[in-house]
Amino acid sequence: MSIQSKMIVDKDFKLAEVDPRLYGSFIEHLGRAVYGGIYEPGHPTADENGFRSDALEAIKALRVPIIRYPGGNFVSGYNWEDGVGPKEQRKRSLELAWWTTETNQVGTNEFADWAKLAGAEVMMAVNLGTRGIDAARNLVEYCNHPSGSYWSDLRISHGYQTPHNFRTWCLGNEMDGPWQIGAKTAVEYGRLANETAKAMRWVDPSLELVACGSSGSNMSTFAEWEATVLDLTYENVDFLSLHTYYNNNDGDTPNFLAQSLDMDQFIDSVAAVCDYIKAKKKSKKKIYLSLDEWNVWKSQGSSRAEQHWQIAPPEFEDVYTLEDALVVGCCLISLLKHADRVKMACIAQLINVIAPIMTENGGPLWLQTTYYPYMHASVYGRGTVLHPLITSPKYDSRDFTDVPYLEAVSVYNEEQNEVTVFAVNRHLKEGMELAVDLRSFGAVEVIQHTVLEHEDLQAANTRSNPATVLPHNRGTAAADGGRVSAQLPAASWNVIRLRVNG
């Protein structure tokens, strides 16, 4: 028995062009993301600079366009000067955000080198916790000014004649959170962020700047924080950040699979606040959104209190299951459905820390279940998002009503002459007959129907069993003129790629 769903895709129903930065990620000096993740001198695959080549290849396959660095909570106590210059002269620091010892063997220049190898831009963050305007403007000068000033010439003396030219910068991180070093009220942060933005732009007028939104929609100050911060920074910033994480720690899978509806609501709410301030200021400028932390995060409550000051200890190394991959897929669809407003997003994080890629120190690398929907969306979700008209049976869960069993979106890549349908069947027991109407494109043919599924929702890829959950290309999608039919297995992620022939 199968449930029935329909989807109409019209080439004239355009939502927005996908900004490639929608598929960004995040690397923080936390756990083994840097040390033991992207950087491990002495590893059998390490290059001459200590970067793990196996990690680099897995990341390059994701086509990650932008990576946020160096934090995260870490940045609110970070002195960037500690991470530049001769490595043997760099001091070790007590890192208060995660209670570890930071060796500073990887800093701004090393990360810039690595990002180039990975084919990614850097979304640089400045410390507005313990520091402020002066450190931020000096860092911009160090990174982006050609030469002839103290900080740019210092960069040159460190072996980097050509500026890094980082364009996108975060003005601090989660500054409303009491866990944050140097947490601030909305007025304190908004004033500091605005003055810092001015100074940074006076050094380099080409910068794109991201102001901190609330740490999450569950914060008591949510929405009022956004409004106050934007009221104080509106003309000097381009983006407002959003952070959200999901988990199924209470074991309610139907409710868990519906949590991308919370992401929809979150995005819509923040966009509404941005537009309120736009109207209040009678401005012609539109603030866009940067959802620069999102993921499934199960281990949020873990503590390092008894093990202070280790160097790169394992932290938040969640093992992801098939159901986690389905939620990640639903969230990617949600981001695409809001591509008119969300221009940047960062799955947090990229390697070892709540990540799609895992490594063993001195040992192998393996890919988690969540790697695959992320890769599929990044590789095939480039082009124009089309408004889908969807008919699907629905269900109610503990926190959500009218949850469609079919979560789907379509992207038209005119350059490649391809339409891609991303679809999740949320039904845990029954397959789904999906009928897609693409008559406006004329005749289409199926290139490939990729499916991620497993009979066990809790199945995961591990160091000892890295191939338990893998995508296959045995999907049943078939085309007849401008119509496509496909069987979506129960609890599955699907990528249906179509070539336009009409």
Residue, then its C-alpha position, 0 to 999 in steps of 0.5 A: m500500500s502507498i500513499q499518494s502525493k502530487m507536485i506541480v513544477d512550472k518554470d515560470f514560478k520562480l522563487a529565487e536564484v540559489d546563492p551558493r553560500l546556502y551550502g556553507s559550513f562551519i569550523e570552530h576551534l572546538g573538539r577535533a574540528v581543527y586539530g585531528g580534523i582538517y589538520e594533523p601533522g604526521h597523519p599518513t595522508a597529511d601534506e607538507n603543511g599538516f592538512r589531512s588530504d583524506a579530509l580535504e577530498a571528502i570536503k571538496a566533494l561537498r563543494v562547500p562554498i563558504i566556511r565560517y571561522p574561527g567560531g562560534n563561542f571560541v571567537s568571543g575570547y580569541n586574540w587573533e594575533d596569537g595565531v599568526g607569525p612563526k609557529e614556534q613562537r606562538k603561545r598556548s592559551l587557556e580557551l575558556a569557551w570550551w575549557t581546553t588548551e589552544t596551541n594556536q598552531v592553526g590561525t588565520n593564515e593557515f586556515a586561509d591556505w586550507a580554505k583555498l585548497a578546499g575551494a571555499e571562501v572564508m566567513m571570518a568572525v571577529n571577537l566582540g566578547t572580550r575585544g571590540i573595534d580596535a582588534a576588528r579593524n586591525l584584523v581587517e587591515y591584516c587580512n585585506h589591505p595590500s601593503g604600506s601599513y603596520w598590520s598589512d606589512l606584518r602579514i607580508s612579513h609572515g609570508y603572505q604578500t597577497p591579501h586574503n581578501f575575506r569579504t564576509w565577516c560576522l560581528g561576534n557570536e551569540m552575544d545574547g547567550p549567558w554562556q558567551i564570554g562577554a555576553k551583552t544586552a541588545v543595546e550594548y551589542g547593537r552599539l558595539a556592532n555598529e561602531t565596529a562595522k563602521a571602522m571595518r568598512w572604513v578599512d575595506p568598504s567592500l565587506e559584507l557584514v553579519a550582525c548577531g541575531s538571537s542564539g535561538s528562537n527559544m531565548s526569552t529576548f527573541a524577536e525583541w533582540e533582533a529588532t533592537v540590534l537592527d534598529l542600531t545597526y541597520e545601515n551598516v550591516d547586510f545580514l542578520s544571523l540565525h542559529t537553530y539545532y534539532n534533536n530526537n532525544d525524547g524518541d518521538t520520530p514523527n515529531f522529530l521529522a516535522q522539525s523543519l517546520d520550526m525552521d520555516q517558522f523561525i526564518d519567517s519570523v526573523a524576516a518579518v522583524c527585519d522588514y519591520i525595522k526596514a519600514k520603521k526606518k523608511s529604508k530601501k535596503k533589505i536585510y538578508l538572513s545568514l542561518d550560519e549554524w544549523n544541524v541535528w545536535k543530540s549532545q548539547g548537554s555534555s560537560r567538560a568540567e572534569q577534564h579542563w585544559q586538554i588539547a583538542p579532546p573529542e567533543f560533541e562527536d554525535v553519531y548520526t542515523l538515517e532519521d537524522a539524515l532525513v531531518v537534515g534533508c528536510c532542513l535543506i529543503s526548507l532553506l531552498k524554500h526560503a532562498d529569496r531571503v536566506k542567502m547564506a547558511c552553515i551546517a555546523q560543523l563540518i568535521n568531527v564536531i556534530a559533523p557529516i565527516m568523522t576521522e580517527n586520529g592517526g587513522p581512517l575517515w568515514l562519512q556519516t549519514t548526514y553527509y549524503p543529503y548535504m552533498h546532494a543538495s550542494v552539488y545538484g541544488r544550484g540554479t533557480v528555486l521554483h515554487p512547488l505546488i504540492t498535494s500530500p496527506k498530512y499528520d499531526s505530531r506532538d508539536f506540529t499540526d498538518v505536517p505533510y508526508l511529502e517534503a519537497v522542492s525543485v531547482y532548475n539549473e538552466e545552464q545544465n538544462e536540468v531540473t532536480v526534485f529533492a523529496v523526503n517521504r516522512h511516512l515511517k511505514e508506507g511508500m509514497e506514489l509521487a506524481v510530478d507535473l513538469r509540462s511547462f518544460g515540455a518533455v523530460e527524461v530521468i537522469q537518475h533517481t537517488v535514494l537514501e533509505h534503510e530498514d532501521l531508522q537508527a542505522a548509522n555509519t561508524r568507524s567499524n561499519p562505515a557503509t551501513v547507510l549509503p545512497h543508491n541509484r535504484g530509484t523508480a522515477a520514470a518520465d512520460g513526456g512532461r510527467v514523472s512518476a516515482q515510488l518514494p520508499a517509507a522514511s527516505w531521502n530522494v533526489i530525482r534529476l531530470r534532463v529537459n528535452g522540450 
